[in-house]
Amino acid sequence: MPDLDDAYANGAYIDGAADYPPRWSQRAEAFRTALGARATLGVSYGPSARMAYDLFLPETEARGTLIFVHGGYWLKFDRSYWSHFASGALARGWAVAMPSYDLCPDIRIAGITQQIAQAVTHIAATTTDPISLAGHSAGGHLVARMLAPGMLHETIHDRLAHVMPISPVSDLEPLLRTSMNADFGLDTAIARAESPRHQPRPDVPVTVWVGASERPAFLDQAQWLAEAWGAAHVITPGEHHFNVIDALEDADSEMVKRLTPDT
């Protein structure tokens, strides 16, 4: 029975929630336009139309590459909504890549995980510099899954400077009790297999980041992952599920500094 729908409903508890996606889209488009030749759009990493990423370059030679994976419950959005969140890392001299991926129910979550592994592999092949991974919500799940044994080739894994699941879904089993599972098609075994909470502790720096004003379910999800992995756990006062990623635009924020270390 879908008795956890309310627990995992974010927009219903955020003032002006409906205004966020169009505002993100407008700001992202303006950002891409302003970046001009430093933006390479729609680089294919696989056979489907959505398997593509945008690459944004800093003004000087890149010191590393941040890969940001968007959220939307594996059901909505694409890379075009988030471009402006690259600005903080760019200002610190890092390139930023933002992939799209196929969405449920056209694909299962396990398939999306594999697509993001393909995206990271494709992006990593374009550089020898350090790589950081950040993802928001469902994207937080996806970047956390990249740390599962064998998910990335060891030569890529060894280049990971920092991984930051932001407001992640770390345990998918509660989603079996939401109406969204009609599109996810999860059962208990698949949900557990796709849950980063049950992965071995990673050997790279990880920060699990979440807003203090998020739904209790997301505070729990972040805590479960931080405890399971022994990872750094940041809870930022006054931030909810939609504005917790705003710090990505600020080169001086702790979020961006962790993701773009001086190496």
Secondary structure, DSSP 4 states (H G I P E B T S, - for coil): --TTTTTT--GGGSTTGGGHHHHHHHHHHHHHHHHGGGEEEEEE-SSSTT-EEEEE--SS--S-EEEEE--STTTS--GGG-GGGGHHHHHTT-EEEEE----TTTS-HHHHHHHHHHHHHHHHTT--S-EEEEEETHHHHHHHHTTSTTSS-HHHHTTEEEEEEES-----GGGGGSTTHHHH---HHHHHHT-GGGSPPPSS-BEEEEETTS-HHHHHHHHHHHHHHT-EEEEETT--TTTTTGGGG-TTSHHHHHHS---
